Each structure stands twice: as structure tokens, then as C-alpha cells.
């Protein structure tokens, strides 16, 4: 065997091991997302996750350090996937009204199409955000969304289409709040209101309502009250 063949063989073996390790890690993360979404943080035991991943408990501790470490990475992953999906939006910043509508449809639609995202955020909010607060990446995930809205607002303001005194952060919260609240409370609200909020007609109506509400908020008009700071 030529001498050069041994290093290449060793490199292939190392690459195969790395791929296998990454596959195991990804499998655990995927299983944990489903288990935590179904059972919550307390009910989502290491045993349930390793069983769902067809792995072993020790592998969770090996790759993630602890159950909490795994949960934090689950939260980071769901935020990252939303950011990646948003980054693929085709926005024409020079047409700010249409661009803003596209962003709204994306956010409202994302909550609707990804119920695990809503459920996991509900779980973390029950814990007062103590897990995601330990994440070194949490701030990274809100910045792109707010930056995109900021660009759209700036374009609309330059064209005289949007008011000058509205902040990207506030519009981001308005869109997120109206989209998230509807989906996170859809079951209780359906019972309370006596209508199916998950029907295609109801969902389409709410999307139109959110778009209308946001566009009315950013439309030129009287100045908003100054933001209170402490």
C-alpha cells in the first residue's frame, strides 16, 4: 500500500466519525424538541428524550452537559430556524408597504405552521425565561428581525408613507404579539368565543386584521406619545 494512502484512510475514518457524532447530536436535539413541546421542561425527562432519539442517556450528557443545556440548545435552535426562514424572504425595500405586509404574513404564518415553536416559548415563559437568559446567543436572534423591519420603516419614512416617530422595536413587538397570542391561546379562545379560531377562514381573517392594524399604526398621522423610560 502506498504511504500516502494511510493518511487519506485515517482522514476518511475521522470524517465518518464526525458525521456520525453530528447525526447523533442532531437526532437528540430533534427528539428533545418534540418531547419538551409535548411534556414541558419538567415532564421532558432525559429518559424520554434518549428513547425518542433511539440513543442513550449518557449521550445527552456527553453532547449537551445536562438536561438544561439541552433545553437551552432547543430554544436556540427554534429561534435560529425562524431567523433562517425569515432571511429567505424576498423583500423589495423600495416598496415598503408591500415589504411590511410580507413580513407580517411570514411571522403570523410561521407561528401557525410551527406550533412547537409556540408551545416551547410558552414553557420557557412559565419558567420566567431563566433558561434562555443563560444563552450566549439569545440577543443574536432578535436583531435580524428588528433590523429588517427597521430598513422597511426607513424606506417608508423616506417616501413619506410611514410616520417618522415609530420604532422598529415597537412594530416588531406588535407583529409578534398579535401573531403569537392568537396561536398560543387559540384553544381557550375558541371555547370562550364559541368559534373555531383554527379554521382557514378565521386564520385568513386574523392575518388581514393584523396587516391592517400594523399599517394603520405606521401610517402618517398624529405623533405617538413619547416612550416612557426609567
N, C-alpha and C positions, 0 to 999 in steps of 0.2 A: 504494500500500500504506500503511495507517495506520502512524504512527510507532511505536505500541505493539506492532506485530506483530514488528518486528525483535528486540527483547529476548526475546520469547517463543520465536522461532525459534532464536535463539542458545542459549537455555536448554535447548531440546529437543535440540539438537546436542550440547551439553555433557553432558546426561544420557545420551544414546545412547553417547557415547564412554566415559563412566564405566562404563556397563553392559557394554560390550564389553571394557573393560580388566579388570573384575571377572570376567567369564566366562573370559577368557584365564588369569587368575591361578588361578581355581578348577580349570580344566582341567589346568593344570600340577601343581597340588597333588594332584589326584586321580590323575593318571598317576604322579607321584612315589611316592605311597603304594603303588601296585601294583608299581612297579619296584623300590623299596627292599625291599619284602616278598619279592620273588622273588629278587633278586640280592644283597641285603645292601647295606651302605653303600659298600664298595669297588667292587663289581660294578655298582652302580646309577649308571651314568655319566650325565653331563649329556646326552650324545647320545641315549642310550636313552630318557631321560625326555622330551626335546623331541620325539622321534619318536613316542612313545606319546601325547603330548598334541597331536600334529599342529601343533606350534609350531616355534620356532627357539631355538637355544642362547642367543642374546643376550637373549631374553625372560626366561629363568630368571635371568640376572644382573641384568636390569633390575628384576624384581619381588622377588627374594629375595637379591640381593647375591652369593651364592656357592652352591655345592652344599651346603656345611654349613648355611648359612642356610635353605636349602630343607628339608633333613633335620630341622632343629630345628622348623620350622613343621609338618612332617608329624607329628612326635611330639606337638606341642602340639594339633594337630587331632584326633588319635585319642583323646587324653585328654579333650579338650573334648566330643567326641561321646559318650563314655561318661558323662560328668557330665550332659550334657543328657538322655540316656536315663534315667539314674537319677533326675533331677529330676522326671520324669513318672510316677514310681511313686506309686500311691495307697496311702499308709500310714496306718493308724489307730494313732497313737502310744499311745492308751489301751488298745490290745490288743497289748502289746509282744512277746509270743511269736509271734503271727501276723505282726507287722510285721518282726521279725527274720528269720523264715522267708522272707518276701517279698524282703528284701534279699539273703539268701543265694542264693535261686533266681535273682535278677537277675544277680548277679555271676558265679556259675557258668555260667549260661546265656549271658551276654554273651561270656565267653571262648570258649564253644563256637560261638557264632554268628558271631564275628568273628575268624577265625584270623589275619588280617593284623595285628590288634592284638597277638596273642601273638608272632608272628614278628618284628614290628618292635621289640618290647621285648627279645626275645632278642638281636637285632642290637645294640641300644644297650647291653645289659649286657655283650656281648663287648667293647665299647669302654669299659667301666667307667663308663658314664653321662656321659662327658665332653661329649657334645653337649647333652643335656637340662640339664646343670648350667649351661649358658650361657643357658638360657631365663629370661626375666624372669617367666614365668607358671607355672613348674613347681609352685610351692608352692600356687598357687590351686586346682589340680586335685585335690589330696588332701583339702583342707579340707572341702568339702561332704560327701564320703562319710563322713569321720570324724565330722562334726557330726551327720549323720543317725543314725548308729549311737549316738552319744552321747545323743541325745534318746530313742531307743528304750530304751537301757540305763537312763537316768534314770527313765523311766516304770516299767520293770520293777522297778527297785530300790525305788521309792516304794510299789509294790504288794506288795513282799516276794517277788516272783517271781524276781528275779535277785540274785546276790551283790553285796555293796557294794564289794568290793575289786578289781573287774575294770575295766580301762580300755578306752575306745572304740578307742584306737590299737591295742591288742593284739588285739581282736576283728576289727578291720579287716584286720590282717596275717594272722590265722588264716584268715579267709574268702578273702582274696586268694591266700594261699599254697596252700591246698588246691585252689582252682579253677584257678589259673594253672599249677601244677606238673603237674597231671593232663593239661591240654591241651598244654602245651609239650613234654611228654615222652611223649605218647600213642603215637607210632610205635615208639620204642625199648622202651617198657614193654610194648606189645602183643607184640613179638617176645620179650622177656625172660620175660613171664608166659605166653606161649602162648595169648593170648585177645585178642579184638578189643575194645579199650577204647573204640572209637567206635561200637559197636553201641548201639541205642536202650536195650536192657536194661542194658548196662554203664553208660551215662551216667545213666540214671534211678537205678540203684543208688548211684552215687557221689554224686549230688545228695542222696539221702536220708541217706547216711553223713555228709556234711559238715554237714547240718542237725542231725543227731543229735549230732555231735561238738561243734558250737558251743553247742547248747542244754545239753549236759552241762557244758560249761565255764562257762556263766553261771549255772547252777542254784545255789541256796543250798547251801553246804557248807563244808568246812574252808577257812580263809583260804589264799590263794596266798602263796608265798614272796615277800618284799619284792623289788622290782625293783632290780637292781644298777645303780649309776651310777658313772661315772668322773669 
